[in-house]
Amino acid sequence: MKKEQGPILTMSGIHKRFPGVKALTDVSFRLFPGEVHALMGENGAGKSTLIKVLTGVYAIDSGEIELSGKTVHIGSPQEAQLAGISTVYQEVNLCPNLSVSENIFIGREPRRLGKIRWKQMHAEAKKLLEERLQLHIDVTKPLHSYSVAVQQLIAIARSLNISAKVLILDEPTSSLDRNEVKQLFQVMNNLKAEGLAILFVTHFLDQVYEISDRITILRGGEFIGEYAASELSRIELVSKMIGKAFVELDQLPKVRGTASKELSDVTAEAVQLGRKGAIEPFDLRIHKGEVVGLAGLLGSGRTELARLLFGADRSDEGILSVHGASKAIGSPRQAIDHGIAFCSENRKTEGIIEELTVRENIVLALQASRGWFKTISRKKQDEIADEYIKAININPPNPEHLVKNLSGGNQQKVILARWLLTEPKLLILDEPTRGIDVGAKAEIQKLVLSLSDKGMSVLFISSELEEVLRVSDKIAVLRDRNVVKVMTDDELSQQQVMQAIAGG
């Protein structure tokens, strides 16, 4: 890190507002030549907005951006690129049908008399990849013939070829295995040694401390602080990201634990179940009537674990046993047939059907499980809808109301009613209280505990650690796509769970 040169990029007093939302409030950020600077924060912290402001996708409401000591006004991604700011996203935004060399030189191909000089372009692409990135591949092959890791290196090569001064890597490791991450980090260290400034966005704590020189933390669209990575402990980083001082954490009450419950039958058990690029092989046992919480930072693998159990993603290895029998669950339909239900965190895109009524949304899963030739009569639909609207207090209590016109909390209740109607043995809830008011949160938490008391098993995922502790009998802690610890009883304190999340 070459701080004596002064920052190549300075963002000061950045404000950005969308209708009804303050996305960024007085945010500052500095980036020096020859450093890797991690931008950290939980979901909604403002990381993506800050990057989009820097790259000209969004115009700032107020504030100042300086590049190489001069104030700049970046009005578009093209202007950002011309200014020397280049971004490589998690989903590589190149042209998979074109060759490697075409992707590197697209729009800037060497020409003579209007014709592309293919031999020269291939030679220059090969030289760039080999000398700067130590990547030895056939540059005449189409991009899609290479792995995601190689495609990301090619995107970086394109950035170097347009003389980038600032390289933004947005979640570059999320789809890579360990060896591919190691290769990428070697490239990043080499580029850092050349003086390139790298802004690194990731959710993996181990990777932050392996590659980063400094860390900037955002929370709720506000600047929390800038720290040398060597001087900020992992537990301090997690505390600042979620907004709770570590010394305060054990003062909050612990509600649940397995000591007060008789655990009998095993509803589901995963043994070394895993999926490459999503989650490392894990063991997890869920008993009848037990609430198992999943704790971890965003990107730790919580949703990936849930999707594996529900068959939304197929496992590469391991065994899943349901009620003592090994089951190959390769689809959500098979999961439903085995008594597993899943409420996704994306209730708008994977939950409610906005143009249908409350009644139609509630009976949807039951109708699907029966098949479309065994239709549920309208009279029966009305009876079901009325029963569940009363049982879980859906407001307004009108089954013919379009579900899109309900509040977020009541939409969540509709999705819960849909799955409860199938009488699942295991209910998976992924962020069931995100974006809903305090009253609705409390109602859903009470419902979870009530279902548990009646014998239903629940897998509960929430970004709010207090909530996970409040409803869980035991907690599986995830970090960097690994289940690192399963905690019960006396271990269930915020301090100990956060220590497990932070690791190190």
Buried (B, 14 or more C-beta within 10 A) or exposed (E): BBBEEEBBBBBBBBBBBEEEEBBBBBBBBBBBBBBBBBBBBBBBBBBBBBBBBBBBBBEBBEBBBBBBEEEBEBEEBEBBBEBBBBBBBBEBEBEEEBBBBBBBBEEEBBEEEEEEBBEBBBBBBBEBBEEBBEBEBEBBEBBEEBEBBBBBBBBBBBBBBBEBBBBBBBBBBBBBBEEBBEBBBEBBEEBBEEBBBBBBBBBBBBBBBEBBBBBBBBBBBBBBEBBEBEEBEBBBBBBBBBEBEBEEBEEBEBEBBBEEBEBEEBBBBBBEBBBEBBBBBBEBBBBBBBBBBBBBBBBBBBBBBBBBBBBBBEBEEBEBBBBEEEBEBEEBEBBBBBBBBBBBBEBEEEBBEEEBBBBBBBBBBBBBEEEEEEEEEEEEBBEBBBEBBEBBBBEEEBBEBBBBEBBBBBBBBBBBBBBBBBEBBBBBBBBBBBBBEEEBBEBBBEBBBEBBEEEBBBBBBBBBBEBBBBBBBBBBBBBBBBBBBBBBEEBBBBBBBBBBBBBE
